[in-house]
Amino acid sequence: MFTLNDKFNKEFNVSDSVYNGFLAVFKDNNPLHTNDVFAKNHGFRGKVMHGNILNGFLSYFIGECLPTKDVIIHKQEIQFKNPVYLNDTVFFEAVVCDVYESVNAVEFKFTFKNSDAVVVAKGKTQIGILV
């Protein structure tokens, strides 16, 4: 089902509804994420989107975009490299870097890049294939 170097791509937009939905559910109102003046005073272009929005996009990819729904996340790691702002489009790419047939697991390396092709986050995730 998965082979080394298989690539998957998906485009996501950090829209008002994504941002406001995250705020409504998780109540993280840190001023870096909610106040443009605060964020600008700390060297950013505007309020910085919550990094865990990208984790949500990663979850969507695993649950909805792979060729099977018979999956579960075993682990993931993510490094946030550059800020993401409201209404940014991020381009996600995942590449199969390991296949563990004996335990029905697959590991992906992934990146999120902004529209300037700058990496905003990268990491690895391992999924299990449910049998």
Residue frames as qw, qx, qy, qz and C-alpha x, y, z in Angstrom:
[[0.000, 0.884, 0.467, 0.000, 0.00, 0.00, 0.00],
 [0.075, -0.975, 0.184, 0.103, 2.85, 2.40, 0.89],
 [0.873, 0.177, -0.021, 0.454, 6.37, 2.31, -0.54],
 [0.490, -0.483, 0.006, 0.726, 9.48, 4.29, 0.26],
 [0.175, -0.174, 0.271, 0.930, 9.51, 7.79, -1.22],
 [0.026, 0.664, 0.694, 0.278, 5.77, 7.90, -1.95],
 [0.110, -0.023, -0.137, 0.984, 4.83, 11.61, -1.93],
 [0.057, -0.720, -0.691, -0.034, 1.62, 13.28, -0.91],
 [0.159, 0.088, -0.017, 0.983, 0.76, 16.97, -1.28],
 [0.125, -0.743, -0.657, -0.023, -2.06, 19.09, 0.06],
 [0.129, 0.369, -0.027, 0.920, -2.77, 22.82, 0.23],
 [0.313, -0.634, -0.656, 0.265, -4.37, 24.39, 3.30],
 [0.055, 0.615, 0.060, 0.784, -5.61, 27.91, 4.02],
 [0.279, -0.295, -0.633, 0.659, -5.52, 29.41, 7.50],
 [0.125, -0.562, -0.451, -0.682, -8.88, 31.09, 7.04],
 [0.319, -0.403, 0.270, -0.814, -10.92, 33.12, 9.51],
 [0.859, -0.249, -0.145, -0.424, -13.08, 30.06, 10.17],
 [0.813, 0.072, -0.487, 0.311, -10.04, 27.86, 10.95],
 [0.234, 0.324, -0.437, 0.806, -8.57, 30.51, 13.25],
 [0.472, -0.345, 0.159, -0.795, -11.84, 31.35, 15.00],
 [0.899, -0.157, -0.335, -0.235, -12.72, 27.66, 15.35],
 [0.654, 0.129, -0.554, 0.498, -9.38, 26.99, 17.04],
 [0.037, -0.311, 0.374, -0.873, -9.94, 29.90, 19.43],
 [0.681, -0.293, -0.076, -0.667, -13.49, 28.78, 20.21],
 [0.912, -0.114, -0.390, -0.053, -12.51, 25.20, 20.98],
 [0.761, -0.003, -0.401, 0.510, -9.16, 25.61, 22.75],
 [0.329, -0.924, -0.191, -0.022, -9.48, 29.09, 24.32],
 [0.677, -0.206, 0.047, 0.705, -5.78, 29.89, 23.77],
 [0.152, 0.948, 0.245, 0.134, -6.03, 33.68, 23.74],
 [0.615, -0.385, 0.095, 0.682, -2.34, 34.43, 24.18],
 [0.189, 0.864, 0.048, -0.465, -1.81, 37.95, 22.78],
 [0.200, -0.399, 0.694, 0.564, 0.82, 36.71, 20.31],
 [0.166, 0.238, 0.901, 0.323, -2.06, 34.88, 18.61],
 [0.038, 0.731, 0.681, -0.025, -4.87, 37.40, 19.12],
 [0.092, -0.922, -0.119, 0.357, -3.41, 40.92, 19.16],
 [0.676, 0.624, 0.076, 0.383, -1.77, 42.45, 16.09],
 [0.024, -0.917, 0.250, -0.312, -0.17, 45.30, 18.05],
 [0.718, -0.557, 0.417, -0.022, 1.36, 42.90, 20.59],
 [0.894, 0.153, 0.322, 0.273, 2.71, 40.66, 17.83],
 [0.485, 0.785, -0.001, 0.387, 4.11, 43.60, 15.84],
 [0.277, -0.880, 0.315, -0.222, 5.79, 44.96, 18.98],
 [0.738, -0.406, 0.533, 0.080, 7.59, 41.61, 19.20],
 [0.124, -0.497, 0.672, 0.536, 8.87, 41.69, 15.62],
 [0.390, 0.279, 0.862, 0.166, 6.12, 39.84, 13.76],
 [0.009, -0.187, -0.504, -0.843, 4.08, 41.02, 10.78],
 [0.581, -0.328, -0.117, -0.735, 0.85, 40.54, 12.71],
 [0.728, -0.324, 0.471, -0.378, -0.75, 38.01, 15.01],
 [0.159, 0.368, -0.903, -0.154, 0.87, 34.61, 14.65],
 [0.820, -0.114, -0.308, -0.468, -1.37, 31.63, 14.08],
 [0.720, -0.443, 0.491, -0.211, -1.29, 28.84, 16.66],
 [0.090, 0.459, -0.853, -0.231, 1.18, 26.14, 15.67],
 [0.371, 0.081, 0.904, -0.197, -1.34, 23.47, 16.55],
 [0.634, 0.559, 0.073, -0.530, -3.48, 24.57, 13.64],
 [0.398, 0.545, -0.690, -0.260, -0.80, 22.88, 11.52],
 [0.175, -0.122, 0.955, -0.205, -1.16, 19.76, 13.68],
 [0.591, 0.391, 0.484, -0.513, -4.86, 19.83, 12.79],
 [0.583, 0.617, -0.327, -0.415, -3.98, 19.95, 9.09],
 [0.125, 0.403, -0.907, -0.017, -1.61, 17.00, 9.63],
 [0.408, 0.106, 0.820, -0.388, -4.42, 15.07, 11.33],
 [0.648, 0.540, 0.132, -0.520, -6.73, 15.83, 8.40],
 [0.403, 0.579, -0.650, -0.284, -4.11, 14.58, 5.95],
 [0.035, -0.215, 0.967, -0.129, -3.68, 11.29, 7.82],
 [0.408, 0.257, 0.750, -0.453, -7.37, 10.72, 8.43],
 [0.557, 0.641, 0.319, -0.420, -8.75, 11.89, 5.10],
 [0.404, 0.778, -0.337, -0.344, -6.11, 12.04, 2.35],
 [0.209, -0.404, 0.880, 0.138, -4.27, 8.73, 2.53],
 [0.481, 0.106, -0.689, -0.532, -5.36, 5.82, 0.32],
 [0.512, -0.312, -0.800, 0.026, -6.84, 4.04, 3.36],
 [0.410, -0.674, 0.047, -0.613, -8.90, 5.11, 6.36],
 [0.912, -0.324, -0.245, 0.049, -7.57, 2.13, 8.38],
 [0.508, 0.416, -0.356, 0.665, -4.94, 4.20, 10.17],
 [0.539, -0.812, -0.210, 0.076, -4.04, 5.47, 13.61],
 [0.234, 0.817, -0.366, 0.380, -1.34, 7.95, 14.59],
 [0.836, -0.232, -0.367, 0.336, 1.38, 6.35, 16.72],
 [0.469, -0.591, -0.075, 0.653, 3.56, 9.41, 17.19],
 [0.443, 0.767, 0.191, 0.423, 4.48, 12.72, 15.66],
 [0.466, -0.514, -0.061, 0.717, 7.01, 15.45, 16.11],
 [0.349, 0.818, 0.298, 0.347, 6.86, 18.92, 14.65],
 [0.453, -0.326, -0.059, 0.828, 9.30, 21.83, 14.64],
 [0.210, 0.918, 0.334, -0.040, 7.91, 25.30, 14.04],
 [0.644, 0.020, 0.162, 0.747, 10.46, 27.23, 11.97],
 [0.057, 0.096, 0.161, 0.981, 8.68, 30.41, 10.81],
 [0.314, 0.304, 0.526, -0.729, 5.40, 32.12, 11.63],
 [0.054, 0.409, 0.788, 0.457, 2.12, 31.52, 9.83],
 [0.137, 0.158, 0.202, -0.957, -0.36, 34.38, 9.57],
 [0.495, 0.476, 0.571, -0.450, -4.10, 34.66, 9.11],
 [0.664, 0.673, 0.074, -0.318, -5.16, 33.89, 5.51],
 [0.029, -0.587, 0.758, 0.282, -1.80, 32.32, 4.65],
 [0.941, 0.206, -0.153, -0.222, -1.87, 29.32, 2.37],
 [0.371, -0.580, 0.724, 0.033, 0.47, 26.55, 3.44],
 [0.762, 0.374, -0.458, -0.265, 1.67, 23.78, 1.18],
 [0.711, -0.414, 0.539, -0.182, 2.03, 20.41, 2.85],
 [0.684, 0.420, -0.577, -0.148, 4.24, 17.61, 1.55],
 [0.733, -0.415, 0.508, -0.179, 4.68, 14.21, 3.17],
 [0.564, 0.490, -0.650, -0.136, 7.15, 11.57, 1.98],
 [0.958, -0.273, -0.027, -0.081, 7.23, 7.96, 3.14],
 [0.113, 0.772, -0.605, 0.157, 10.63, 7.51, 4.78],
 [0.067, -0.251, 0.948, -0.184, 10.15, 4.08, 6.42],
 [0.788, -0.106, -0.295, -0.530, 7.80, 1.15, 6.07],
 [0.194, -0.322, 0.861, -0.342, 7.68, -1.35, 8.94],
 [0.635, -0.027, -0.575, -0.515, 5.74, -4.25, 7.45],
 [0.426, -0.060, -0.864, 0.260, 6.27, -6.53, 10.47],
 [0.080, -0.385, -0.640, 0.660, 4.27, -4.14, 12.68],
 [0.176, 0.703, 0.620, 0.300, 2.07, -2.52, 10.00],
 [0.205, -0.832, -0.145, 0.494, 3.53, 0.96, 10.47],
 [0.544, 0.586, 0.221, 0.559, 4.59, 3.73, 8.10],
 [0.359, -0.645, -0.123, 0.664, 6.70, 6.79, 8.88],
 [0.402, 0.790, 0.280, 0.369, 6.49, 10.06, 6.97],
 [0.342, -0.279, -0.069, 0.895, 8.72, 13.12, 6.91],
 [0.181, 0.802, 0.536, 0.189, 6.65, 16.22, 6.25],
 [0.261, -0.116, -0.040, 0.957, 7.03, 19.93, 5.61],
 [0.155, 0.862, 0.471, -0.106, 4.69, 22.88, 5.56],
 [0.395, -0.016, 0.190, 0.899, 5.84, 25.77, 3.34],
 [0.198, 0.691, 0.313, -0.621, 4.32, 29.18, 2.86],
 [0.629, 0.733, 0.258, -0.034, 3.57, 30.77, -0.52],
 [0.155, 0.888, -0.428, -0.069, 7.19, 32.03, -0.67],
 [0.878, 0.199, -0.430, 0.075, 8.38, 28.37, -0.39],
 [0.002, -0.544, 0.630, -0.554, 9.79, 29.06, 3.08],
 [0.542, -0.216, -0.807, 0.093, 9.52, 26.13, 5.49],
 [0.389, -0.581, 0.131, -0.703, 7.21, 27.12, 8.35],
 [0.707, -0.380, 0.506, -0.316, 7.19, 23.68, 10.00],
 [0.614, 0.348, -0.690, -0.158, 8.64, 20.24, 9.50],
 [0.544, -0.391, 0.627, -0.396, 8.65, 16.92, 11.25],
 [0.265, 0.109, -0.940, -0.184, 7.89, 13.22, 11.24],
 [0.699, -0.127, 0.288, -0.642, 4.82, 11.18, 11.95],
 [0.075, 0.131, -0.984, -0.100, 4.34, 7.46, 12.27],
 [0.711, -0.027, 0.012, -0.703, 1.03, 5.79, 11.58],
 [0.354, -0.079, 0.929, -0.070, -0.18, 2.30, 12.16],
 [0.479, 0.031, -0.580, -0.658, -2.23, 0.45, 9.55],
 [0.619, -0.121, 0.537, -0.560, -5.19, -1.17, 11.30],
 [0.266, 0.150, -0.899, -0.314, -5.74, -4.83, 10.47]]
